[in-house]
Amino acid sequence: MATGRIITGTRGAAVVIIATLLAMSGCAISGPSAGTPTAVGADEPPAPVAAGTHPIPQELQTVPQAYLSPSDRPGRLVELTYDTYESMSYEQKTRKLTKRAVVYLPYGYTGDARYNVFYLMHGGWGNETATLGSPGNPSAFKNVVDHAIGAGEIRPLIIVCPTYNNTSPQDSANFGLALTLNQNYHNELLDDLMPAVESAYSTYAEDVSPKGLAASRDHRGFGGFSMGAVATWRTFQNGLDYFRYFLPMSCGTGLDTENILAAATGHDRGDYFVWIITGTEDFAQPYDEERVNLMRNSSGFAEADSEQDGNFAFRLKDGYPHGGPAAMEYTYNGLRWFWNA
């Protein structure tokens, strides 16, 4: 594992932010097609995911420069609107909101096949377009995903980019408000967004009832960088019945980690996997290391270098600070490993 100098800083003043993923130039490449996902009959149950022996890399793979330019096998970004409720009064359901998510459909997407689905949350000062862009203005990271799928590094999957912004697009710029909104976000995620997505697109969910979504949890993941990592930990806390894979990246704030980890009580340790990534020059490092140490001493977790041997891993990227290039590389590595184990 890469190691480096720990950056401490003043925790109470830490600001969680994700920089906009930078559009960078590069030569376009084309790789071999990853093929069309195997079609699954509507009457067949979701295929279980066995604990894999494929090792988690000790050193993260750098995003190839050529992946930053458009692919000749591009996936498609679409906008999905859905109804939900104002976060603070969600349980009363007195104020309806219409929100938008950006959905990535891989090259060759067909409703006759089933796809794993990864929910990817933005950080502070962001919205649903911060990571993959929009249909009319895709980001460099969308190109990275296209190339990685085309080269067979990532299995064709659906990526959903939602937002925890509530009544204002500026909500994510308020640190304290963003923490509260992410603590509440599971209501919207589980009750509104997931049913909207997985009834519109072809996933492993037989239906979008709680039972149907829980039965297909092996084929669903959640991740995010910075404040998106806060959303990831809250999803672990409140939605473990519906997700197998979690990718919290550079979570630069303290959380009630013991309460979050207690959500694993009653679950088999082979039912979930958490991959934590940050950089040695990132102010999030001490926060992440503190959480990792709690996990090492928790009955619900076993650190390992493959999914067969445990259910969480921690990686440090030497020299990386808190920002967009780190978010891009960490997400790329997570998607390369999930469902390929």
C-alpha positions as CSV (number, residue, x, y, z in Angstrom):
1,M,0.0,0.0,0.0
2,A,1.3,3.5,-0.8
3,T,2.1,5.6,2.2
4,G,3.0,9.2,2.7
5,R,2.9,12.2,5.0
6,I,-0.3,12.7,6.9
7,I,-1.9,16.1,6.5
8,T,-3.7,17.1,9.6
9,G,-5.1,20.6,9.4
10,T,-7.9,22.0,11.5
11,R,-10.7,19.5,11.4
12,G,-13.4,21.9,12.5
13,A,-12.7,24.2,9.6
14,A,-12.4,21.5,7.0
15,V,-14.5,22.2,3.9
16,V,-15.7,19.3,1.8
17,I,-15.5,20.0,-1.9
18,I,-15.1,18.3,-5.2
19,A,-13.5,20.2,-8.0
20,T,-15.1,20.1,-11.4
21,L,-13.6,17.2,-13.4
22,L,-11.2,18.9,-15.9
23,A,-11.6,18.5,-19.6
24,M,-8.2,17.4,-20.8
25,S,-6.9,16.9,-24.4
26,G,-5.7,13.6,-25.6
27,C,-5.6,11.3,-28.6
28,A,-8.7,9.2,-29.2
29,I,-8.3,5.5,-29.0
30,S,-10.6,2.6,-29.7
31,G,-10.4,-0.7,-27.8
32,P,-12.0,-4.1,-28.3
33,S,-15.6,-4.2,-27.6
34,A,-16.6,-5.5,-24.1
35,G,-19.5,-7.3,-25.8
36,T,-23.2,-7.2,-25.2
37,P,-24.3,-8.2,-21.7
38,T,-26.0,-11.6,-21.5
39,A,-29.7,-11.3,-21.7
40,V,-31.6,-12.7,-18.8
41,G,-35.2,-14.0,-19.0
42,A,-37.8,-12.0,-17.1
43,D,-38.7,-15.0,-15.0
44,E,-35.2,-15.7,-13.8
45,P,-34.0,-14.4,-10.4
46,P,-31.1,-12.0,-10.2
47,A,-27.8,-13.8,-10.5
48,P,-25.9,-13.9,-7.2
49,V,-22.5,-12.4,-7.0
50,A,-19.9,-14.8,-5.6
51,A,-17.1,-13.5,-3.4
52,G,-14.3,-12.9,-5.9
53,T,-10.6,-13.8,-5.8
54,H,-9.5,-11.0,-8.1
55,P,-7.2,-8.9,-5.9
56,I,-7.7,-5.3,-5.2
57,P,-4.8,-3.4,-6.7
58,Q,-2.2,-2.3,-4.2
59,E,-1.4,0.7,-6.5
60,L,-4.2,2.6,-8.2
61,Q,-4.2,2.6,-12.0
62,T,-3.7,6.1,-13.5
63,V,-6.3,7.1,-16.0
64,P,-4.8,6.7,-19.5
65,Q,-4.4,10.1,-21.1
66,A,-6.1,8.9,-24.3
67,Y,-9.2,8.0,-22.3
68,L,-9.9,11.7,-21.7
69,S,-10.9,12.4,-25.3
70,P,-14.2,11.1,-26.9
71,S,-14.5,7.4,-27.6
72,D,-15.7,6.0,-30.9
73,R,-18.0,3.7,-28.8
74,P,-19.7,6.3,-26.7
75,G,-22.3,5.6,-24.1
76,R,-25.3,7.9,-23.8
77,L,-26.3,10.4,-21.1
78,V,-30.0,10.8,-20.5
79,E,-31.9,13.0,-18.1
80,L,-34.4,11.3,-15.7
81,T,-36.9,13.4,-13.8
82,Y,-38.8,12.0,-10.9
83,D,-41.0,13.2,-8.0
84,T,-39.8,13.2,-4.4
85,Y,-40.4,15.4,-1.3
86,E,-38.7,18.2,0.5
87,S,-35.9,16.6,2.6
88,M,-36.6,18.2,6.1
89,S,-40.3,17.3,6.0
90,Y,-40.0,14.1,3.9
91,E,-42.0,11.9,6.2
92,Q,-44.9,14.3,6.2
93,K,-44.8,14.4,2.4
94,T,-46.3,17.9,2.4
95,R,-44.1,19.5,-0.2
96,K,-43.5,17.7,-3.5
97,L,-40.4,18.3,-5.5
98,T,-39.5,17.3,-9.1
99,K,-35.8,16.5,-9.4
100,R,-33.4,15.4,-12.1
101,A,-30.7,12.7,-12.3
102,V,-28.2,12.2,-15.1
103,V,-28.1,8.5,-16.2
104,Y,-25.3,6.9,-18.2
105,L,-26.3,4.1,-20.5
106,P,-23.3,2.1,-22.0
107,Y,-22.6,1.7,-25.7
108,G,-24.9,-1.0,-27.1
109,Y,-27.4,-0.7,-24.2
110,T,-30.5,-2.8,-24.8
111,G,-33.6,-3.5,-22.7
112,D,-33.1,-7.2,-23.5
113,A,-30.1,-7.4,-21.2
114,R,-29.6,-6.6,-17.5
115,Y,-27.0,-4.3,-16.2
116,N,-25.3,-3.6,-12.8
117,V,-26.1,-0.1,-11.6
118,F,-23.9,2.3,-9.7
119,Y,-25.2,5.4,-8.0
120,L,-22.5,8.1,-8.0
121,M,-23.0,11.2,-5.8
122,H,-21.3,14.6,-6.3
123,G,-19.4,16.6,-3.7
124,G,-19.8,20.1,-2.3
125,W,-20.6,22.9,-4.7
126,G,-21.9,20.4,-7.2
127,N,-25.1,18.9,-8.7
128,E,-26.2,16.0,-10.8
129,T,-24.0,17.2,-13.8
130,A,-20.8,17.6,-11.8
131,T,-19.3,14.1,-12.5
132,L,-20.5,12.9,-15.9
133,G,-21.8,16.2,-17.3
134,S,-25.1,16.5,-19.2
135,P,-26.4,15.0,-22.4
136,G,-25.3,18.2,-24.3
137,N,-22.1,18.7,-22.4
138,P,-20.5,15.4,-21.3
139,S,-17.4,15.5,-19.1
140,A,-14.0,14.1,-19.5
141,F,-14.9,11.4,-17.0
142,K,-17.8,10.2,-19.2
143,N,-15.1,9.7,-21.9
144,V,-13.0,7.7,-19.4
145,V,-15.9,5.4,-18.7
146,D,-16.6,4.9,-22.4
147,H,-13.0,3.9,-23.1
148,A,-12.8,1.7,-20.1
149,I,-15.9,-0.2,-21.1
150,G,-14.8,-0.5,-24.7
151,A,-11.4,-1.9,-23.6
152,G,-13.1,-4.5,-21.3
153,E,-11.8,-2.9,-18.1
154,I,-15.3,-2.2,-16.8
155,R,-18.3,-4.3,-17.4
156,P,-21.1,-2.4,-19.2
157,L,-23.1,-0.8,-16.5
158,I,-25.6,1.9,-15.8
159,I,-24.3,4.9,-13.8
160,V,-26.8,7.2,-12.0
161,C,-25.7,10.7,-11.0
162,P,-28.3,12.3,-8.6
163,T,-28.1,15.3,-6.3
164,Y,-28.8,15.8,-2.6
165,N,-29.6,19.4,-3.4
166,N,-33.1,20.0,-2.0
167,T,-35.0,23.2,-2.6
168,S,-32.1,25.2,-4.1
169,P,-29.2,24.3,-6.5
170,Q,-27.0,26.2,-4.0
171,D,-27.7,23.8,-1.2
172,S,-24.4,21.8,-1.7
173,A,-22.4,25.0,-1.1
174,N,-23.6,25.1,2.5
175,F,-21.4,22.6,4.4
176,G,-23.8,22.2,7.4
177,L,-26.9,22.0,5.3
178,A,-25.2,19.4,3.0
179,L,-24.4,17.2,6.0
180,T,-28.0,17.3,7.0
181,L,-29.4,16.7,3.6
182,N,-27.1,13.7,3.2
183,Q,-28.3,12.3,6.5
184,N,-31.8,12.5,5.2
185,Y,-31.0,11.4,1.6
186,H,-31.8,7.7,2.0
187,N,-35.5,8.5,2.0
188,E,-35.4,10.0,-1.5
189,L,-32.9,7.4,-2.7
190,L,-34.7,4.3,-1.6
191,D,-38.3,5.4,-2.0
192,D,-38.2,7.6,-5.1
193,L,-35.0,7.6,-7.1
194,M,-34.2,3.9,-7.2
195,P,-37.7,2.9,-8.2
196,A,-37.7,5.6,-10.9
197,V,-34.4,4.5,-12.4
198,E,-34.9,0.8,-12.2
199,S,-38.4,0.8,-13.7
200,A,-37.1,3.0,-16.6
201,Y,-33.9,1.1,-17.3
202,S,-32.9,-2.6,-17.5
203,T,-31.3,-3.6,-14.2
204,Y,-31.4,-6.9,-12.2
205,A,-34.4,-5.8,-10.2
206,E,-37.4,-8.0,-11.0
207,D,-39.6,-5.2,-9.8
208,V,-39.1,-2.0,-7.9
209,S,-40.8,-2.9,-4.7
210,P,-38.6,-3.0,-1.6
211,K,-38.5,-6.8,-1.9
212,G,-37.5,-6.6,-5.5
213,L,-34.8,-4.0,-4.9
214,A,-33.4,-5.9,-2.0
215,A,-33.3,-9.2,-3.9
216,S,-31.1,-7.5,-6.6
217,R,-28.7,-5.8,-4.2
218,D,-25.7,-7.8,-5.4
219,H,-25.9,-5.8,-8.6
220,R,-26.0,-2.3,-7.1
221,G,-23.3,0.0,-5.7
222,F,-23.0,3.5,-4.3
223,G,-20.1,5.9,-4.2
224,G,-19.0,9.5,-4.0
225,F,-16.1,11.8,-3.5
226,S,-15.9,14.3,-0.6
227,M,-19.4,15.2,0.4
228,G,-20.4,12.4,-1.9
229,A,-18.5,10.1,0.4
230,V,-20.7,11.3,3.3
231,A,-23.7,10.3,1.2
232,T,-22.0,6.9,0.6
233,W,-21.6,6.3,4.4
234,R,-25.2,7.4,5.0
235,T,-26.4,5.0,2.3
236,F,-24.4,2.2,4.0
237,Q,-26.1,3.1,7.3
238,N,-29.6,3.2,5.9
239,G,-29.6,1.2,2.7
240,L,-27.4,-1.8,3.3
241,D,-30.2,-4.1,2.4
242,Y,-30.2,-2.7,-1.1
243,F,-26.5,-2.3,-2.0
244,R,-23.5,-4.6,-2.1
245,Y,-20.7,-2.3,-3.0
246,F,-19.6,1.1,-1.5
247,L,-16.9,3.5,-2.7
248,P,-16.5,6.4,-0.2
249,M,-13.6,8.5,-1.5
250,S,-11.9,11.3,0.6
251,C,-14.5,11.8,3.2
252,G,-13.1,14.9,4.8
253,T,-15.2,15.3,7.9
254,G,-16.0,13.5,11.1
255,L,-19.2,11.3,11.3
256,D,-20.9,9.2,13.9
257,T,-18.9,6.3,12.5
258,E,-19.7,3.8,15.2
259,N,-23.5,4.3,14.6
260,I,-22.9,3.9,10.8
261,L,-20.9,0.7,11.2
262,A,-23.5,-0.7,13.5
263,A,-25.8,-1.0,10.5
264,A,-23.8,-4.1,9.6
265,T,-25.2,-5.9,12.6
266,G,-27.2,-8.9,11.5
267,H,-25.6,-9.0,8.0
268,D,-23.2,-11.7,6.9
269,R,-19.8,-10.1,6.4
270,G,-19.7,-11.5,2.9
271,D,-22.8,-9.5,2.0
272,Y,-21.0,-6.2,1.3
273,F,-17.7,-4.6,0.4
274,V,-16.4,-1.1,1.1
275,W,-13.4,0.3,-0.7
276,I,-12.1,3.5,0.9
277,I,-9.6,5.6,-1.1
278,T,-7.9,9.0,-0.4
279,G,-4.6,10.7,-1.0
280,T,-1.6,11.3,1.2
281,E,-1.9,15.1,0.7
282,D,-5.6,15.2,1.1
283,F,-7.1,16.8,4.2
284,A,-9.5,13.9,4.3
285,Q,-6.7,11.4,5.1
286,P,-6.8,11.6,8.9
287,Y,-10.6,11.3,8.9
288,D,-10.5,8.3,6.7
289,E,-7.8,6.6,8.7
290,E,-9.7,7.1,11.9
291,R,-12.8,5.4,10.3
292,V,-10.6,2.6,8.9
293,N,-9.2,2.0,12.4
294,L,-12.7,1.7,13.8
295,M,-13.6,-0.7,11.0
296,R,-10.5,-2.8,11.8
297,N,-11.8,-3.2,15.4
298,S,-15.4,-3.8,14.4
299,S,-17.0,-7.2,14.3
300,G,-18.7,-6.4,11.0
301,F,-15.5,-5.9,9.0
302,A,-12.4,-7.7,7.9
303,E,-9.7,-5.9,5.9
304,A,-8.5,-7.9,2.9
305,D,-7.0,-7.6,-0.6
306,S,-9.7,-9.6,-2.3
307,E,-13.5,-10.0,-1.8
308,Q,-13.1,-13.6,-0.9
309,D,-10.9,-12.9,2.1
310,G,-12.8,-9.9,3.6
311,N,-15.2,-7.0,3.0
312,F,-13.2,-3.8,3.0
313,A,-10.0,-2.3,1.7
314,F,-8.2,1.0,2.2
315,R,-5.9,2.6,-0.3
316,L,-3.8,5.8,-0.2
317,K,-2.6,7.5,-3.4
318,D,0.8,9.0,-2.7
319,G,1.0,12.8,-3.3
320,Y,-2.7,13.3,-4.2
321,P,-4.6,16.2,-2.7
322,H,-8.3,16.8,-2.6
323,G,-9.7,17.6,-6.0
324,G,-11.1,16.6,-9.4
325,P,-8.2,14.6,-10.8
326,A,-8.2,12.4,-7.6
327,A,-12.0,11.9,-7.8
328,M,-11.7,10.8,-11.4
329,E,-8.9,8.3,-10.8
330,Y,-10.4,6.8,-7.6
331,T,-13.8,6.4,-9.3
332,Y,-12.2,4.8,-12.4
333,N,-10.4,2.3,-10.2
334,G,-13.5,1.4,-8.2
335,L,-15.6,0.8,-11.3
336,R,-12.7,-1.4,-12.8
337,W,-12.9,-3.6,-9.7
338,F,-16.6,-3.8,-8.8
339,W,-18.3,-6.8,-10.4
340,N,-15.0,-7.8,-12.0
341,A,-13.7,-9.5,-8.8
